[in-house]
Amino acid sequence: MAQGDTDPHDAEPAIDPADLIRLKVASNETSWVLNMTQPLRAAGIQGGDHVDVDLLWEDDGPMLVFGRIPADVAETDDAGGHVRTVTDRGTNLSVKPPCELIEANSEYGAGLGLDRSDYDNDDPLCFDVLVDDGLVALAPMGHKSTLNASSEPEADGSTGSEPSSKTDATSHGHPLTEDAVSAAAQATGVPVTALRDALGTVAADADVDEIETAADYDALDVDDRRVLVVPDRVWSDIQTRAGFDEDVFDAARLAHTRMAETLVFDASETEYRRFSQDYDALVVSETVLQ
């Protein structure tokens, strides 16, 4: 590895342990992809940066490690054989790990032993995260279906566990991630607090049964959110009812559309990939669908 002498086991968790990173088969079905916006940013790694990827086998299991390397080193033999470039999609940072580290029968032994031909993106392998400066390490925790098995309900009907920031889509009064909010605020120059307030108003205004969707696209459910691709008049109607300042309105619409793009990417739904060339989107949480 070219990431230096840092031991990934000395790093601290970057995010809530319940908020795990999910491995997906990319839409072209020839590679794997990991969406790692929060841990990469916490490690100071940005879109366009080069990372050297390695699979370390420890007594307590494998660990997939991404270490940032300088651009000039990335093009030399000193970089090692698994250099990847971080992809920036506006609200999303991702890396495509080398197939030989993820699949079976690689030069590194068994790799993680996964097979793209029968891998289920709806039941992905999930990883806990450790970060240090310029370093992200992922420890496999199991597939989503095994991690979602809830414990016995408490007397009040709960499972005794707290929802994570990623799966509880209404924890801030709206179904967007903080990454989507921050990116839209930065792009439009709108204060984050003003944008959050506007997104809460949009969420409260959303009546899923009444929202007109574009004829070309059905509603798309991704985890605990639903993507609705909508014609211009849907957002115009929202503005008429809410009366936002123009810049706040533009930021809210942008945030929803960028969030929808990220969810489409996560779900590997290729037929939705270019929706934003012709339409905007609304993202709603599962709580308003019940």
N, C-alpha and C positions, 0 to 999 in steps of 0.2 A: 504493500500500500504506500501511496505517496503522501498520505495525510499527516506524516510526521510521527512523533513518538506518543501522541495522545492515546491513552487506553480508553476505548469506548465504554468499558465497564465502570470507569470513574465518572462518567457523565451523569447528569441529572435528567429526570423525565421532563420533556418539553411541554407536554400537554396532559390533560386529565387521562389517567390510565384507561378510562372507559371510552375515550375518544381515539379509536385505533385507526391505523392506516390500512387500506384495503388494496390488495393486489388484484388487478384486472387484466384480462386479455385485451390488447388494443383492438381498435375497430378494424384494422387491416388483417387481424388474426395471425400475424406473423411475428408478433412481439408481445411483451408484457409491459404494463405501465403502472406506476405508483404515483398517485396524487399526494404530494407531501407539502402543501403550501405552508402550514404552520411550522413544522419542524425545520424546513429549509430556511425560512425567514429567521427563526430563532437561532439558527446556526450561522446567520450572516451570509447565507448562500442565495444568490439571486438568479433570475432568468438569464441565460447565456453563459453562466459560470460552468466550468468543467469540473466534473467529479470523477474520481477513481473509485470503482465499485469492487468490493471483495466480499467473499463469504467466509466468515471465520467459524470454526467449529470449536466450541468450548465444552467444558464438562456438563454444563446445564443446557446445551443445545446450540444450534446454529445462530449466527447473527449476520445480517446483511448490512454492510458498512459502506457509507458514501463519504468520501473525503475530498474536500475542495482542493484543486491544484491550479497553479497559475497557467494562463493560456499558453505561454511559451513552453512550459514543461509538458503540457498536454500533447504537444506535437512531437515529442522526443521519445526515445526508448525508455527513458527513466520513468515515464508515466505508468508503465504497466500495461496489461493487455485489455483492460476493461474501463476505458475512459468514456464517459457519457456527458452530454450537454444538457443542462437544465432547461426545460421548455417553459416559457412564460405565456399563458393564455389570458392575461389581464387580471383575472381574479384567482388564477390557479397556477401553481408551479408543479411540474411533474418531471419524472425521470423514467426512462425505459431501461430497466436492469438487463444485463446480458442474459440471454436465454440459457446459456450453459450453467449459470449459477442458480437458475430457478428450476430447471428441468432435470431429468435423470441422465445418467451415463455421460457425464461431462468429464473433462480432464481433472476436475477438482473432486472427482468421486461421484457421489449420487446427486450433487446439487441439492435442491430442496425436494426433488423427486416429483414435480408436478408435470402434468401433461395437458398441453393446450387443447388437444382434440376432444377431451371430455371434461374440461374445466368449466365450472358454472359461475359466471360473473355475478349471479344473484346470491351465491353462497361463497364469497371470496375468502381467501386466506387473509387473516388480520394480524397486524403487527403492533406490539407496543414500541414506544419510541424513546430513545435517549439522544441527547444532543450535547455538543460542546462547540466551541468556536471552530467553524469550518468542518464540522463532522456531524453526521446523522447516522445512527445505528438502529436497525430494526430487528426486533426479536419476535419470531413467529409465536402467536398465542393460540392459533386454531382457526377453524373456519367459522364464519358468521353464525351458521345454524347451531353450532355447539355453544358459542358464546352467548347467544340469545336465549338459551334455555333458562327460564326464570326460576328463582328459588320459590319455596313454598310461600304462599301469600301470608302476610301478617294479618292480625285481627281486623285491621281497617281495610283489608283487601289489597294493600300494596305489597310489593316484593321486598321491600326493605332497602332497595338500592335507589340512589339518586340518578336522575336522567343526566346524560352528558350534554355538553353545549352543542354537539353536532346533531344529536338525534332529537332533542327537544326543540322543535322548530319555532316555538312561541316563547322561548325564554326571554326574549327582548321585545315581545309584543308583535313580532313579524317573523316570517319564515326564512329570512336571509342570514347568511353567515357574516361574521364581522369582517372577513376578508372582502366579501362582495360590497359591503357598506363602505369600508375604507377606500377601496379602489374607485368606487363611483364618486365618493366625496372628493378624492384627490383629482380625479379627471375633470370634475366640473367646478371645483373651487368652493363647494358648499360645505359649511361646517358639519362635522359628523353628527353632532347633537340635533341639528335641524333636520338632517336627513333621516335619522332614527325616528324622530317624531312623525315625519311625513310617512315613513314606511309603516308605522303603527296605524296611522289613519287609513292608509291603503288596505292594510290587513283587515281592519274593522269594517271597511266598506265592501270587502269582497263577498259577493253572493255567488258561489260557484254555479248554482243552478241557473243563474241569470246571465253569466258571462258568455258572450259570443266568442267562439273560437274560429280560427282560420279554417276554411274548408279543406285545406291541404294537410292539416295536422290534427290527429286525435290527441286528447289529453294523455300525458305521459307521467306515470307514477314512478318516482325514484326514491327508494327508502321511505322517509316520512314526509315527502313533499310531492306536489303535483305541478307539472309544467303545463301551462296553458298558452299556446301560441295564439296571439290575438291580432285582429286588424286595428288600424290606427284609432278608429272611433271608440274603442274600449277605453284606451287611456285618455282620450279627449273627454269622454263622459266622466271619468274619475276626476279630471281637472275641473270640470264644470261643477261637480258636487263639492270638491274639497277647497277649491280656490287657492291653490298653492302659488307662491311666487314662481315665476317661470323657471328660474335656475334650480329651485328645489324640485319642481315637477320633472325637469329634465334629468336630474340626478336620481330621483326615485325610479323613473322609467328605465334609465340605464342600469341601475343596480339590479332590478328584476330581470332584465334581459341578460345581463352578464351572469347572474346566478343561474338562469335557465341554461345558458351555454355550458356552464360548468357541470350541471347535473346531466345534461345530454352527453357530455364527454365522459363522465363517470359511468354512465349506463351503456356506453358504446353503441348508442342508437344512431347509426350512420345516416338513416333517412331524415333525421332531424338536424344534422350537422350544419346545414346552411340556412336554417330558418330565419336567422337574424338579417339576412340579406334583403328580405322582403317584409318582415314582420317584427313586432316587439313581443314581449312575453309577460305573463303574470305568473308568479310562483306562489302557491298556497300551501298551507300545512295540512297534515292529516286531521288536525283537530276540527277544521272547518268542513271536512268531508264526512264527518260522522253524523 
